[in-house]
Amino acid sequence: SQQRLTEMQTTRWEKQQPMGIGWKTLEIGDSQCVYHGGADPGYVSYLIAEPKQRLGVVLMTNAAPSPERIEALGNDIMLELLTT
């Protein structure tokens, strides 16, 4: 049924953070960015984009740093791009 399809597609995020189809949103300065990251043992990836300004940062590594460090680095690079 349509109700069941809608229920299955409803995103739930325990941190009360806006999210849709796997993309999370983040405000950096006055810009609304979207981002997504992932990790498997030994690999980490992260993508952040600011669609209105057509900017994006993609980080991929096989050096196995923590996903949080890669996310912070990507956000720092995006902030630099948005403010220069």
Residue pairs with C-beta under 8 A, 6 or more apart in sequence:
11 19
11 20
11 21
13 19
13 24
17 24
17 25
18 24
18 25
19 25
22 36
23 34
23 35
23 36
24 34
24 35
24 36
25 32
25 33
25 34
25 35
26 32
26 33
26 34
26 35
26 48
26 75
27 33
28 50
28 75
28 78
28 79
28 82
29 79
29 82
29 83
31 50
31 52
31 53
31 82
32 50
32 52
33 48
33 49
33 50
33 78
34 48
34 49
34 51
35 46
35 47
35 48
35 49
35 71
35 74
35 75
36 46
36 47
37 44
37 45
37 46
37 47
37 67
37 70
37 71
37 74
38 44
38 45
38 46
38 67
39 45
39 67
41 64
42 62
42 64
43 60
43 61
43 62
43 64
44 59
44 60
44 61
44 64
44 65
44 66
44 67
44 70
45 58
45 59
45 60
45 61
45 70
46 57
46 58
46 59
46 60
46 67
46 70
46 71
46 73
46 74
47 56
47 57
47 58
47 59
47 74
48 56
48 57
48 74
48 75
48 78
49 55
49 56
49 57
50 56
50 78
50 81
50 82
53 82
55 78
55 81
55 82
57 74
57 77
57 78
57 81
59 70
59 73
59 74
61 70
